[in-house]
């Protein structure tokens, strides 16, 4: 993905990607969409507000008029629904009697956020390397990831469902030229005892800086953060 693409408003959100996926993808996303729709109930308002505040305290606050707002919101809602023992997905799993819905809910609960490097893009599959947990994954992806190139770095959610690894809804790409800087910072954060969520939050805050300081080269912004660690 070009630097212009990565810094453009809304880029990284999969809503700008061809939405034709296979039936398993569609079912998996339908299950999470149902959970998200239920959050509109007034009874959820306080928990949702508190969750958003915790999310943005870790990753940075984004205003509604900023390019990353939609992506930040999608990522938050996904995390809110599936992370934690008392998450909506965990509660729904206890209550559902539909076998396939339960399988999908379990897949979301077992999913994880990852910092990945795109290794190869093929027809219907994307090979990525998880830079935090390790491992290569062949991810089923029937949609066209416009502008994505081998070597790109992104925060994604990886989900194992019906025999294949699949992506979550949102991609947070990092600008070209920042890979080695991020790798150095990740190593330093591991050495300090940070966990993978701490590292992903750190990387997200750096990506947000590129939206706020578009007149500064991303490499310079990312390098400055090394000195802050």
Phi, psi and omega per residue, in radians:
X1 nan 2.372 -3.120
X2 -1.265 2.806 3.130
X3 -1.076 -0.668 3.125
X4 -1.083 -0.723 3.132
X5 -1.097 -0.774 -3.037
X6 -1.210 -0.457 -3.112
X7 -1.698 -0.032 -3.108
X8 -1.302 2.542 3.129
X9 -0.965 2.309 3.045
X10 1.484 -0.222 -3.109
X11 -1.163 2.489 -3.107
X12 1.787 -0.406 3.060
X13 -1.429 2.320 -3.050
X14 -1.294 0.022 3.086
X15 -1.190 -0.288 3.127
X16 -1.651 0.230 -3.133
X17 -1.886 2.556 3.080
X18 -0.853 2.185 -2.965
X19 -1.580 0.239 -3.134
X20 -1.503 1.765 3.102
X21 -2.032 3.080 3.116
X22 -1.345 3.030 -3.029
X23 -1.151 -0.556 3.120
X24 -1.156 -0.742 3.067
X25 -1.038 -0.845 -3.094
X26 -1.037 -0.734 -3.131
X27 -1.181 -0.739 -3.139
X28 -1.045 -0.779 -3.129
X29 -1.281 -0.524 3.086
X30 -1.109 -0.668 3.137
X31 -1.126 -0.788 3.131
X32 -1.220 -0.622 3.116
X33 -1.106 -0.637 3.106
X34 -1.120 -0.709 3.107
X35 -1.123 -0.750 -3.134
X36 -1.124 -0.691 3.138
X37 -1.074 -0.610 -3.135
X38 -1.200 -0.335 3.141
X39 -1.238 -0.198 3.104
X40 -1.293 -0.199 3.120
X41 -1.117 2.411 -3.132
X42 -0.944 -0.543 -3.117
X43 -1.152 -0.318 -3.118
X44 -1.603 -0.149 -2.949
X45 -1.029 -0.825 -3.086
X46 -1.148 -0.788 -3.141
X47 -1.128 -0.664 3.141
X48 -1.162 -0.750 3.135
X49 -1.116 -0.773 3.132
X50 -1.142 -0.683 3.122
X51 -1.120 -0.721 3.127
X52 -1.124 -0.686 3.127
X53 -1.114 -0.718 3.107
X54 -1.154 -0.736 -3.135
X55 -1.050 -0.823 -3.081
X56 -1.348 -0.410 3.039
X57 -1.134 -0.540 -3.141
X58 -1.488 -0.658 -2.955
X59 -1.944 -0.198 -3.107
X60 1.894 2.508 -3.115
X61 -1.571 2.312 3.136
X62 -2.018 2.335 3.122
X63 -1.489 2.752 -3.076
X64 -1.120 -0.419 -3.124
X65 -1.584 0.122 -3.134
X66 -1.700 2.679 -3.035
X67 -1.087 -0.478 -3.091
X68 -1.586 0.056 -3.062
X69 -1.000 -0.872 -3.084
X70 -1.105 -0.750 3.131
X71 -1.140 -0.774 3.121
X72 -1.032 -0.747 -3.116
X73 -1.161 -0.777 3.119
X74 -1.064 -0.772 3.141
X75 -1.106 -0.758 3.117
X76 -1.059 -0.853 -3.091
X77 -1.069 -0.681 3.105
X78 -1.096 -0.845 3.132
X79 -1.087 -0.768 -3.116
X80 -1.043 -0.692 -3.055
X81 -1.319 -0.511 -2.938
X82 -2.117 -0.128 -3.086
X83 -1.837 2.204 3.097
X84 1.947 2.634 -3.087
X85 -1.139 -0.500 -3.120
X86 -1.828 0.380 -3.127
X87 -1.194 2.766 3.081
X88 -0.949 -0.651 3.136
X89 -1.154 -0.687 3.132
X90 -1.141 -0.728 3.130
X91 -1.188 -0.706 3.125
X92 -1.120 -0.619 3.134
X93 -1.106 -0.645 3.124
X94 -1.176 -0.505 -3.001
X95 -1.719 -0.377 -3.039
X96 -1.372 2.493 3.062
X97 -1.944 -0.014 -3.139
X98 -1.476 2.127 -3.013
X99 -1.077 -0.761 -3.088
X100 -1.273 -0.633 3.065
X101 -1.093 -0.739 3.119
X102 -1.094 -0.682 3.104
X103 -1.105 -0.739 3.133
X104 -1.167 -0.751 3.102
X105 -1.068 -0.742 3.113
X106 -1.103 -0.660 3.106
X107 -1.092 -0.774 3.104
X108 -1.104 -0.707 -3.121
X109 -1.183 -0.513 3.122
X110 -1.564 -0.116 -3.114
X111 -1.202 2.893 3.111
X112 -2.559 2.634 3.037
X113 -1.439 2.444 -3.056
X114 -2.449 2.587 2.936
X115 -1.659 1.976 -3.022
X116 -2.091 2.682 2.967
X117 -1.915 2.222 3.097
X118 -1.231 2.126 -3.132
X119 -1.676 -0.664 -3.076
X120 -2.806 2.470 3.044
X121 -2.020 2.063 3.106
X122 -2.086 -3.067 3.135
X123 -1.299 1.911 3.099
X124 1.410 0.098 -3.118
X125 -2.623 2.503 3.066
X126 -2.218 2.190 3.090
X127 -1.624 2.198 3.138
X128 -2.252 2.662 3.032
X129 -1.905 2.232 3.071
X130 -1.405 1.963 -3.050
X131 -1.395 -0.176 3.139
X132 -1.794 -0.914 -3.117
X133 -1.567 -0.292 -3.092
X134 1.507 2.846 3.082
X135 1.816 2.596 3.036
X136 -1.799 2.422 -3.116
X137 -2.277 2.299 3.016
X138 -1.617 1.858 -3.012
X139 -1.721 2.187 3.073
X140 -1.171 2.166 -3.115
X141 -2.608 1.762 -3.080
X142 -1.455 -0.317 -3.122
X143 -1.496 2.786 3.126
X144 -1.513 2.132 3.109
X145 -1.588 1.489 -3.021
X146 -1.078 2.250 3.062
X147 1.461 -0.031 -3.124
X148 -1.494 2.383 -3.119
X149 -2.198 2.734 2.998
X150 -1.031 2.400 -3.099
X151 1.730 -0.262 3.105
X152 -1.161 2.556 3.069
X153 -1.930 2.447 -3.131
X154 -2.696 2.640 2.910
X155 -1.566 2.208 -3.129
X156 -2.395 2.929 2.950
X157 -1.870 2.290 3.123
X158 -1.851 2.288 -3.026
X159 -2.298 2.190 3.047
X160 -1.626 2.040 -3.080
X161 -2.568 2.226 3.102
X162 0.884 0.861 2.992
X163 1.439 0.056 -3.135
X164 -2.403 2.668 3.023
X165 -1.524 2.388 -3.094
X166 -2.312 2.801 3.101
X167 -1.547 2.636 2.899
X168 -1.276 -2.953 -3.010
X169 -1.387 -0.566 -2.966
X170 -1.966 2.506 3.046
X171 -2.089 2.255 3.015
X172 -1.959 1.766 -3.085
X173 -1.450 2.602 3.027
X174 -1.841 2.555 -3.048
X175 -1.101 2.641 3.053
X176 -1.020 2.482 3.103
X177 1.605 -0.012 -3.109
X178 -1.845 -0.006 -3.038
X179 -1.034 -0.906 -3.067
X180 -1.132 -0.608 3.116
X181 -1.153 -0.787 3.117
X182 -1.108 -0.702 3.135
X183 -1.055 -0.715 3.101
X184 -1.117 -0.751 -3.136
X185 -1.189 -0.702 3.110
X186 -1.035 -0.778 3.125
X187 -1.063 -0.729 3.129
X188 -1.146 -0.694 3.137
X189 -1.205 -0.665 3.049
X190 -1.039 -0.767 -3.103
X191 -1.094 -0.497 -3.137
X192 -1.511 -0.020 3.108
X193 1.616 0.194 3.102
X194 -1.204 2.572 3.069
X195 -1.662 3.127 -3.044
X196 -1.141 -0.572 3.104
X197 -1.174 -0.700 3.084
X198 -1.033 -0.748 -3.093
X199 -1.194 -0.751 3.104
X200 -1.088 -0.687 3.113
X201 -1.129 -0.722 3.091
X202 -1.035 -0.808 -3.132
X203 -1.129 -0.649 3.123
X204 -1.138 -0.682 3.119
X205 -1.120 -0.631 3.087
X206 -1.139 -0.751 3.141
X207 -1.081 -0.643 3.125
X208 -1.136 -0.593 3.126
X209 -1.063 -0.579 -3.120
X210 -1.180 -0.426 3.068
X211 -1.347 -0.583 -3.071
X212 -1.440 -0.476 -3.059
X213 -2.226 1.127 -3.063
X214 -1.193 -0.307 -3.139
X215 -1.423 -0.105 -3.125
X216 -1.892 2.383 3.131
X217 -1.036 2.338 -3.131
X218 -0.955 -0.677 3.140
X219 -1.025 -0.672 3.137
X220 -1.179 -0.724 3.112
X221 -1.118 -0.770 -3.129
X222 -1.188 -0.695 -3.138
X223 -1.134 -0.644 3.133
X224 -1.066 -0.563 -3.138
X225 -1.201 -0.468 3.098
X226 -1.064 -0.684 -3.127
X227 -1.247 -0.328 -3.134
X228 -1.493 -0.298 -3.090
X229 -1.252 nan nan
